[in-house]
Amino acid sequence: MIRECKKEDLKALEGYLNAEPYGKAILTAIRRYGLEEKFQTIYINVQPGEELAAEMVSGVYLWIHRNLMLYCSTNQVDIDFLEQMIGEVQPDKVVGRRDNVNIVSWLLTDYRLETEVKIPEILDADGEKITCITEEPEHQGEWAVLNRGEA
């Protein structure tokens, strides 16, 4: 079940996102901006249960300034959820682990897929680089990025 992240989810979310650079970058944005900013919305995919734990989280989707960052450790990307979200707002950029982003590329066929070692530059509404999601050593990995433009 995918739902918007709540304050009570933060502990479980921290445990889930700390494993890989893709999750750590999302966690950095959450810590910096919190859950109340209009330009940032965090959705989590969780297994139903009484008490939320990191092992119950199976995916995190961060919409930040018309960009989508996603992280699903077991590559269980919810394509139906993304299809609905992308139908409402097409992102300027999609970034994350390559296997996760490959799934999104099925929906965004007019985007071009690239791979980078450093986290791709993500811009805010004014075209400025979001400084909290930058080239931190803990954010380095094999980043995939879908950019608008010709495939």
C-alpha positions in Angstrom: 0.0 0.0 0.0 1.4 3.4 -1.0 0.6 6.4 1.1 2.0 9.8 1.9 4.7 9.6 4.6 3.8 10.7 8.1 5.9 11.9 11.1 5.4 8.5 12.7 7.1 6.8 9.7 10.4 8.6 10.1 12.2 6.0 12.3 11.3 3.1 10.0 12.1 5.2 7.0 15.6 6.1 8.3 16.3 2.4 8.8 15.2 1.5 5.3 16.9 4.4 3.5 20.3 4.0 5.2 21.4 1.0 3.2 22.4 2.5 -0.2 23.4 5.9 -1.6 20.0 6.3 -3.4 18.1 6.0 -0.1 20.7 8.1 1.7 20.1 11.0 -0.7 16.4 10.8 -0.2 16.9 10.7 3.6 19.1 13.8 3.3 16.3 15.7 1.6 13.8 14.5 4.2 16.0 15.6 7.1 16.7 19.0 5.5 13.2 19.9 4.5 10.9 17.7 6.6 7.4 16.6 5.6 5.6 20.0 5.5 7.2 21.7 2.5 4.9 22.3 -0.5 7.7 21.5 -3.0 8.4 18.1 -1.5 6.1 15.1 -1.1 7.3 11.7 0.2 5.3 8.5 -0.5 6.1 5.2 1.0 5.1 1.7 0.1 4.4 -0.3 3.2 3.1 -3.7 4.2 0.0 -3.3 6.4 0.7 -4.0 10.0 0.3 -2.5 13.5 3.7 -1.1 14.0 5.8 0.2 11.1 9.3 -1.1 11.0 12.1 -0.7 8.3 11.5 -4.2 7.0 7.8 -3.3 6.3 8.9 -0.5 3.9 9.3 -1.7 0.4 9.8 1.6 -1.5 10.1 5.4 -1.2 9.1 7.9 -3.8 10.2 11.5 -3.3 8.7 14.2 -5.5 10.9 17.4 -5.1 10.5 20.4 -7.4 9.0 18.4 -10.3 11.7 15.8 -9.9 11.2 12.2 -8.8 13.8 10.4 -6.7 12.9 6.8 -6.0 14.4 3.9 -4.0 13.1 0.4 -3.8 15.7 -2.0 -2.3 14.2 -5.1 -3.8 13.2 -3.4 -7.1 9.5 -3.8 -6.4 8.7 -0.4 -8.0 4.9 0.1 -8.0 4.3 0.9 -11.7 0.6 1.5 -11.2 1.3 4.2 -8.6 3.9 5.8 -10.9 1.7 5.7 -13.9 -1.0 7.5 -12.0 1.4 10.1 -10.6 3.2 10.7 -13.9 -0.2 11.0 -15.6 -0.9 14.0 -13.3 2.6 15.6 -13.4 5.4 14.6 -15.7 8.7 15.0 -13.9 11.6 17.0 -15.3 13.9 14.3 -14.1 13.8 10.8 -12.5 16.8 9.6 -10.5 17.6 6.5 -8.5 19.2 3.1 -8.8 19.4 1.8 -12.3 17.0 -1.1 -12.0 14.4 1.2 -10.4 14.7 3.9 -13.0 14.6 1.3 -15.8 11.1 0.4 -14.8 10.0 4.1 -14.9 11.5 4.4 -18.4 8.7 2.1 -19.6 6.3 5.0 -18.8 8.5 7.8 -20.0 9.5 6.7 -23.5 10.4 10.2 -24.6 13.0 10.6 -21.9 16.7 9.7 -22.4 18.4 7.4 -19.9 21.9 8.2 -18.7 24.1 6.7 -15.9 26.3 8.8 -13.6 28.6 8.0 -10.7 27.7 11.0 -8.7 24.1 12.0 -7.8 22.6 13.9 -10.8 22.0 17.6 -10.4 18.5 18.3 -9.2 17.1 21.8 -9.6 14.5 23.7 -7.7 11.6 25.7 -9.1 14.0 28.7 -9.8 16.5 26.5 -11.7 19.0 26.5 -8.8 20.8 23.3 -7.7 19.3 21.8 -4.6 22.3 22.0 -2.3 21.3 19.3 0.3 21.3 16.7 -2.5 24.8 17.1 -3.8 28.0 15.2 -4.3 28.3 13.8 -0.7 30.6 10.8 -0.6 27.7 8.7 0.8 25.6 9.6 -2.2 28.0 8.1 -4.8 26.9 5.0 -6.7 25.7 4.0 -10.1 22.9 6.6 -10.5 20.5 6.3 -13.4 18.7 9.5 -14.6 15.8 9.9 -17.0 15.9 13.4 -18.5 13.2 15.0 -20.7 14.2 15.1 -24.3 14.6 12.6 -27.1 15.1 9.0 -26.2 
